[in-house]
């Protein structure tokens, strides 16, 4: 086994870390406090090619790989969970389905501007009554001559207020077992009948746009089907498998940030005449944090490596997402504890890490759903 990153992957880490430290970190407190999506930062990320890292150059991408992309998410998440989440969603959920399932024409039309960082897309899957049970989708698409008429509601959709294009899952009939047959549709946000609002007041990742989408008699041509008709369920499961690697990478970034802050503070803070890093109680916390961060990194990187090699990665993606996100929450909680009263204050940042980390245990499949996926992969 070779754990050495390639020169290209090392260059990605160096470039993204420099950008994150110089451009994003100085704004992180403001982004969280004002709960405002940083459009200007995303424009710069697009210019750097970050939004196209895992896609081929022929579609405007950088020709990189999943591991390079995971490293980029980790580095951005290390300074700002909000920006990291919107970045992960833009690539894994907004752009990747076009690459996985789109026709050549759809890739040229929709994927290229996304990979070039000139536009954003959003993945409309979750509904008020269809969260973990995504198969319980209520949004419908009915064929009327050469157009599909879509009606329904989506909630908790990342980046939708700033997207040019939506990927909407809708019921198009019943399968052979009598269950909902789901199809994915490409819906430009300026289509008549599409209403997007963002009124959520969130606990964490506050600078990541989260929106509600209402579709009222929205008409799209039948050519706007993404992938195969009635195969949307399998498509979004594959999309989520890949997305879980990126959310694991985001959790890894937050966990690393928590460790970094806690270690720095422990060395500087003095009590009873010495640095608190000299106390075994603090040392044990830091040792556990460091161990879990490294284990999470190995899991995330392995899942990304498997995907890049064309090997099965569903179980490993669930491992990575589950462990890295729960590690992020534990690490942030311990960082607050090590900081004591200061950890409760916004300016020390670790309280933000905890608020941001919590969402990662919920979005793109809750921790409970990850355990269910793993159990099924084990043959249960």
Secondary structure by P-SEA (a helix, b strand, c coil): ccccccaaaaaaaaaaaaaaacccccaaaaaaaaccccaaaaaaaaaacccccccccccccccccaaaaaaaaaaaaaccaaaaaaaaaacccccccccccccaaaaaccaaaaaaccbbbbbcccccccccccccccbbbbbcccbbbbbbccccccccccccccbbbbbcccccccccbbbbbbbccccccbbbbcccccccccccccbbbbbcccccccccccccccaaaaaaaaaaaaaaaaaaaaaaaaaaaaaaaaaaaaaccccccccccccaaaaaaaaaaaaaaaaaaaaaaaaaaaaaaccccaaaaaaaaaaaaaaaaaaaaaaaaaacccccccccaaaaaaaaaaaaacccccaaaaaaaaaaaacc
